[in-house]
Amino acid sequence: MSGRPDGFKVMAMKGTFGLAWAFVMTATAEARWVPPQEGLEPFRRERVPLDAAILKRFSHELIERVPSPSDDPYLARRAAQLLGLALALDPGSPEARAKLDAWEEGRPLAEPSSAPFPADLQKAWAWLLDSEAGVDGHRLAERLSVALELPTAHEAMATKSWEPWVGDLERFQDARPTVEPQIPENAPLPAITPQLDEVSIGIPNVTPKPDGSEQDVSRGLLRFEVQKPGEESPEMILELPPQLPGSMGRFRNTLLPWMQSEFGTEDSPQGHWRWTLVEKTPRVSSSSFALFDAAARMLVQASVQGVPLDPEVTLLAEADAEGRLVLPGLFWETLRHLEPGNGEKWILPAEAEPLLKALIPLDQSDFFLQHELLLARDLTEAIQLAAIDPGPEVRDAERNFHEIRVAQGTHSLGSFLAREETRQLLLGIVTQLPQHASASLLALRSSSQWPRRLERKMYAREIRMALAGLKPVLSPPWAAEKADPKALLEADSQCRERLAEIEGLCEAITDRAELHDLAFNTSKALGQLAGQLRRNDRSVMSTTTTAELFGPVYRNYCETLFRLTKVIGDEGDYPMPPPSTP
């Protein structure tokens, strides 16, 4: 099958329309060079707790050690490992792309560097091996250990499989395996043709702020288009956000195989489709490829099923291999940074409901009127809810919810929800459309049973967000001119104000002692640091002196974040701060 990446090993699968496919491995007489499959890395770059500058330095060191093209399978695999890691850490590296092209074409390269690995990067690598660096940081460290041949006590790393990202050594010894579809005899082959020429859906724009303290979340648009130059092979065009790291490779190696297996290609009886990737005007700047992947799959499926989608609807979810919607990484942080809305419709995973409920004790119930939130279990249900014509039940529920928003007028939310007629309207919407999370949670808030405390994990999430404002004034490097007592005091004051607001929301006294007091003391240390700086003559302070003052406070801040993140349980998603001495 044209366009299918190497290593796509599927023996049997069932498509959206019940069509069974089987794939077998065949051999073709191709070179021993097997390039790394971008997009299939065992770690996610945005979740590695190191600054982008450090990741680029790692990438540069890897590129400098790439050997010249050779028939030696060991050297070929080593080159694939080095270049795969380099591109994973710096997807836009022109040097890595140039050496990748050289291996593809068999052009000789300069002698690889044998210089010692820089000591500061070795420290950063050693820190990544620590469990505190999170799952993705640890996985990166494991691969660096092998690719850079660093000394390590983890002997199992050398034999750890890199498949399907980088092939095992056997892949470089003989002809490269490819995958060809085998259609079972007498299997039904329904013709799958696109019913819609164009379909769009909203997707969150998640943009970190320059100081790294938090993120801006707005809304972008993802578009899928079908062009029909001929009846035989319509061209499927998916506009891809150019600023998404590694987007081209990720499309080829994750989303494209799914589309081909579900809906067919030029060569398959199932459907004569030609798939094209187009990078057009930036529409999406989401840091999560998984968010884009779920929305793209939703668009293709809607086009085939002939369901026009409302482009004003936004999907905030990831999707697993079976099409079930799941919570994306840092879902709570994304939700909390959304701009106030005007009743726009958002589709979220059904499992988001417990997190949404936590907004009630935080006195953020207005959020449910500002954004119309609907819950879906899978992509099929999401398509139904996002359709321009979603059916009478959804349409009536949405109309009634709009009337509730208009009826509030200038009334405060509390007094408006206290009205019996408001409560009955909300309950009517929930009865009509149980997936209407906004109506369901507003109805809960209007009752006497609304939650007044945060459970432990949600309490820890809010405390961690309160500490985010400390990062810009604490993070290294600690130059003497950066030592600003006023900025430290302002950050301490803002953090303590937020901690005071949420102090009474914990469910148990032990949570306040273990979580709140921990964060309070971390913030308080900034005020003490500001006092030390004021007692010193900053005009003669050196960088070393500044580091001696900032270092203990910064390490305490990191330790507090580690402990809070462990309570929350999202070590694989939350971007941990870098070590103080990388």
N, C-alpha and C positions, 0 to 999 in steps of 0.2 A: 504494500500500500504506500503510495507516494506520500512523503511528508511525515511518516511516522518515525519517531526517534528510536534509536537503538535502545535495547534493554526494556522495551515496553512489553513485558511478559504477561500476557493474559491468555489463559487456556480456554476460559469460557466466561461469557458475561451476557447479561440481558439488557437490551436497550430500553429506552423509554417506551417504545411501542411494542415490546415483547419479542423483538427479533433476536434470536440467539446467534452469537458469533463465536467462532473458535479460531485461535491463532496458533501457528506452528512455527518453529524456528527453522530457517533454511540458511544455507551458506552462499555467499557470492564472492567472486574473486576480487576483493578490494584490498587496499593497503592495510597495514597493521595499525596505522594511526587511527585511534578512536577518540574524537574530541570530547571534552567534558560536556555533559548535558545541562546547560544552564537552566535554572529554575527547579532543579531536583536536589539542591543542597540539603544536607541533613540538619542545617541550622538556618535561622532567619537573621539576616544582617541587622535589621532594625532592633532585634532583641539582644544583640551582643552588647554587654555593658562597657563599651569602650568608645572614646570619642572618635569621630570620623577621621580626624587627622592621624590618629594612631593606627586605625584600620588601613589607611592609605599607605602608611609606612610599612606595615606588614606586607601589603600587596606588592610594594616596590621590591622588598627583599626577596619575595617569592619569584618575581619576574626575573631578577638578576641571576637567579640560580637555575633557570630553565636551560637544559642541554640542547645541543644542536640536533636536528632531525637525524634519526638513526634507525637501522633495522633491528636494533636490540630491543626486544619487548620490554625489558626492565626500564630502559631509558625512555621509551615511548610512554609507558604508564606514568613514570615519574614526571615527565613534562605535562601530561594531562592533569595530574594531581596539582602541580604547582600553578598551572594556568587556571585550572578550575577554582582553586582557592583565591588566586589573585583577582579574578573577575567577580567572585562572590563578595569580596571585601571592597572592591572598587569597580563597579560595573562599567564605568565610563573610561577606564584606563586605555589610552591609545597604544601604550607599549605592550600591554597584554594582548590586545587585538592583533597587533603587528606580528607578535611571535606565534600566535595561534594560526595566522595566515601562513607564516613560514613553515610550520609543521604540516599544514594542509597541502602546501605546494612543494614541500621537500627542499626548501631553500636553506642553506647553511646559516647558522647564527654565530655570534661572537662567543668566545670561550666563556662558560658560565662562571660566575663569581664563586670564589672559595673563601671569601673574607669571613671572619668570625661574625656570628649573629650578634647584633648590638645588645649590650648588657641591659639597657632600659627596656627593650622589647622582650628580652628573656624574662624580666620581672613581670611584665604585663601578661606574658604567656603563662607563667607560673601561677599568677593570680587567677587566670581563667580556669585553671585546673581545679581550683577550690570550688567546693559546692556552692559557696555564696555567689558565685558568678552566674548562676542560673543554668538551666538545661542547654540553652543555645550557646552560651559562652563556653561551657564544658565541651560540647561537641566540636566547636571550632578548635579548642585547644588540643583535642585528640587528633584532629587531622593535621594541625600544624606540627605536632610532635613527629608524625610520620613524614610529612612532606619536607620538613626542614631537618629531619634526622636529629632532633634534639634529644638529649639524655633524659630519660624518664623512668620512673619505677613502674609505670603502667605498661607491662609487657604485652597485655592483650591488645593494645592499640595497633601494633604492627600488623596484626592479622585481621583487624576489624574491616569488614567489607565496606567499600565505597560505592557499591552498586545502589541504584542505577545511575548515580551522578557521574562517577568515574568507574569504568569497567575494571573487573578483577584482572589479574595478570594473564589469565587464559584468553581473555578477549583480544590481547595484543599479540598473541602467538600464532594464530591461524587466521583464516578468512573471517571477516567481520560478519557476525550473525545479523540477519534482518528478520522482520516479522511479516508474514504474508497471511491474509485472511483465507480461511477454509470454510466454505459455506456448506453446512450439513445437507445431505441429499433430502429432497422433498421438503426442505424448510420453506415456510411461507416467506415471500419477499415482497412485502407491500411497498409500493412506490412512495417515497417520502419527498414531498416537494414543498418549498416555502409558500405559505399562504399570504404573507405580508411582505411588501418591498422595503419597509422601514419600520423600526420600533425603537423606542428610547425608554430609559429609566434613570431616575436620579440616584446618585451615589455620594456618600459623604466626602468632602475635601478635608483631610486631616493634615494640618500644616503646623509643625512645631514652631514656637516662637523663637526668635534669635537667641534669647538668653537661656533657653532650655527649661524655663520654669514651668511651662504648661503648653497647651496647644490651642490653635484656632480651628474651629470646626464650622465649615459652611457647606454648601451643596454644589455638586457638579453634575454633569450629564454624560451618560454613556449611550452610544448609538450603534445600532446594528443595521446594515443595509444590504439588500439583495439587488444586484444588477443582472439583467438578463440580456447579454449580447447575443445569445442564441438559445434555442429551446433545450438543447442537449445539456449544457453545463452552465447553469446560473452561477454567478460569482458571489460568494458570501464575503462581505467586507465588515470587519469589526474595527472601529476606531479605537486605537489604544493610546493611553496617556503617555506621552514621551518621557515625562519626568518620573515615571514609575521605575525604580531600579531593576535592571535586568529584565525589562518587560518583554523584549523580543524573544529571548531565550525561554522565559517562563511560558509565554504563549505557545511556543513550538512544542514544549515538552510536557505541559500539563493540560492546558485548555484545549489545544488542537487535537490531541489523541482522543479526548472525550467527545468532541464534536464529530470527529471522523467515525468513531465506533458507534455513536448514537444515530447519526444521520447520513452516513455514507460519504463517498468521494467520487471523483470522476470515473474511477475504475470499478466501482461496486454496483451490483444490480439494485442495491437498496436506494440509491439516489445519486444522480450525476452532479455533484457539487464541487466547485473549485473554491478553496478557502484562501482568503487574502488578509494580510495584516496591514493596516494603514495607520501611520502615525501622523495625525493632522494637528490642527490648532489645539493647544492644551485645553482639555476639558476637565480633567481629574488630576488631583495631586495627592491622592490617598497614599499613605505610607504602608498600607496593608494590601498586598496583592490578593489575599484571600477575599477581601471585600469586592474587589474588581472581578475576580473569578466567579463568584456567586452571581453577581449582577449580569455578567456576560452570558453565563449558562441560562439564566432566566430569559434574556432577550432572544437567544437562539430558539429556545423551546417555545416561547410565545409566538415567534415568527412561523415556526412549523405548524403549530396548532391553530394559527390564524386568530390569535387573541390580541387585538390592539391594546397597548398599555398606555396609561396616563403618564406622560413625561413629567408631570408635577409630583408624582409619587417617588419617594426615596426608599431604597432598600438598605438597611443597616444590619447585615448578617453575613456570616460565612455559611458555606454548604459543604457537607461531607460527601463521600463518594456515592452515597445512595440518594443524594438530593435533599437530605434533611437539613433544615436550618439550625445553626448553632451560634452561640455567642462569639463575636469576634474578640480578638485580644484587646485589652484596655477598653472594654465596652463601657464601663462605668465612667471612666475619665472622658471618653468621647461624648457620652450623654450629658455630663455635667458642664461641658464647654460649648454646647449648642447655643447659638444665638436665640433670643426670644423669637418665637414664630407667630404666624397669623393663621393658625389652623391647618398648616400643611400636613399632608398625610405621610406617615412613616410606617414601614413594615419591618417588624422586629421578630426574632425567633421567639417561639412560645415560651422557651425557658428563661426569657428576660423578665417575666412577671415578678418574681421575688425581688429583683433588683429595683424595678420600677416602684414597687411598694415602699421601698426605703425612702423615696422622695417625700412621703407624707410626713413622717416625724421631722424631716429636715425643713418643714414649712415651705416646700416647693411644689405644692399641689397645683399651682397655676400652670405648671409645665404641661399638665394633661389637657388644659384648654388651649394653650399656645400651639401644641402639636397634637394632631389626631393620630394616635398610636394604635396600630392593628397588629395582632400576633398571628404568625403563620407557622405551621409545623414543617413544611417542606416547600420546594420551589413551585410545585403544582398549586398549592394553596396560595402562595404569594402571587402567582400569576392571576388567579381568580380575584384576589383582593385589589390588585393593582390595575385591573382591566378598566378601560374607558367605560364599558358597560358591564359592571360586576354582577348584575342580577338585581332583582327587586329587593331582596332582604338587605343586601349591603347598601344599595342606593337609598332605601328608606332610612336605614340607621344613620347614614352619613348626613342626610338632609335634616333629621331630627337633632343630630349633634350640632349642626350649623345653627339651628334655631336656638339651641341652648346657649351657644357662644354669643349670639346676638342679644339674647334676653338678659344676659348678665349686665350689659351696659356699664354703668359706673359703680354698680354695687360691689362691695368687697366680696371676695370669694367665700369667706366664712358665712356671711349673712345670706348670700345667694344660695349656697348649698343647704342652709338651714330650712329653706322653704320646702314644704311637703311636695308641691307641684314639681319643683326641680328634681327632687329625689325620685319621684315616680317616673318622670321622663327618662332619667338616667337608667333606672331599672328596666324600663321598657326597651331601651336600646340594647342593654345587655341580654335581655331575653331574646330579642330579635337576632342579635349578632354577638355571640359569646366571645368572639375574638376581639371585640372592641375594648382594648385595654384602657383607653382614656375614660370611657364611660364607666367601666367597671371600677376603676380606682377612685374616680370622683364619687361614685355611689358609696364606696367604702368610707371615703372621707366624710360623707354626709351622715354616716351612722355613728353610733356611740362606740363601735368596736374598732375604730381606726387605730392603727399602731402608734404608740407614743414613744417608743424606744427603738434603737437600732440594734440588730443582732451583731454579735462580735465581729464578724468579717466586714460588715458594712461600716461599722464604727471605725475599724482599722483603715478602711479605704478613705474615709473622710479625714482622718488624722494624717494619713500619708499625703493627701492632696494639700492639707494645710501647710505641710513642710516643704511643698514644692517651691515656695517663694524664697527659701533659704539658699537654693542651689546657685543662683547667679552671683551672690556675694561671697559664697564659700568655696566654689570650685577652683581647683588649680588651673593654670599656674598662679603662684602667689607673688606677683611683682610688688615691690614696695609702694609704687604709685597707686596700686589698686586697693591698698589698705585704707578704706574710708569708714571711720567710726560712725558717721551719720547714716550711711547706707546700711550698716550692720544693725543699728538701733531701729531703723525703719522696718527692716525685714523682721526683726524680733518682735516689734510691736504688732505688726500685721498678723504674724503667725499666732501670737498669744491671743489676739482678739478672736481669731477664728476658732482656736482651741476652746476659748471660753464659751463661744456660741454652741458648740457641740458637746461640751463637758457633761451636761445633764441628760444626754440622749442615750447613754450606754445602758445596757440591760442589767449589768451586775457591777457591784462595787469593785470586784477583782479586775474587771476590764479597765476601769478608771485608773487603778493602781498600776496595772501592767502596761497599758497602752497610752493613756492620756499623760500620766506623770512622766513617762519615758520621753514623749514628744515635748512636753513642757520644759523639761530640763535641757533638752537639746536646743530649744529656742533660747532659753535663758542664757546658755553659754555664749550666744552671740553678743548679748549685752555686756557680759563680762569681758569678752574679747575686745569690744569697743573701748571699754575702760582701760585695758592694758595698752591699746594703741594710743590713747590720749595721753597716757603717762610717759610714752616714749617720744623722742624727737624724731618724727617721721622723715625729716629732711636728711637724716644721716642713717636711716634704717637701710639695711641691705636685704637682698632677696632671701638670703639664708635666715636672717632674723625674722623676717615676715613669715617664712615657712615654719619656723619653730613655734610661732604664735598660732598660725592658722591650722597647722597639721593636726593637733589633738582634737580641735573642735570639728574639723572636717571628718576625721575618722569616727568620731562619736555620731555625727550626722549620718554617715554611711551605715554604721552598725544599727542605728535606729530604723533606717529604711529597710535593712535586711530583716530585722525582727518583725516589722509590720507586714512586709511582703510574705514572710513565712506564715503568718497568721491568716492572711488573705488567701494564700495558695496559688498565686499567679506568677510564680518565679519565672516561668517560661515566657511571659509576656512583658513584664514590667522592665523598662530599661534602667538597670542599676547604674549608679555613678561609677566612673572609673576609679581605679586605685589612686591613692595620693602620690605614689612614686612609681609611675608606669615606666 
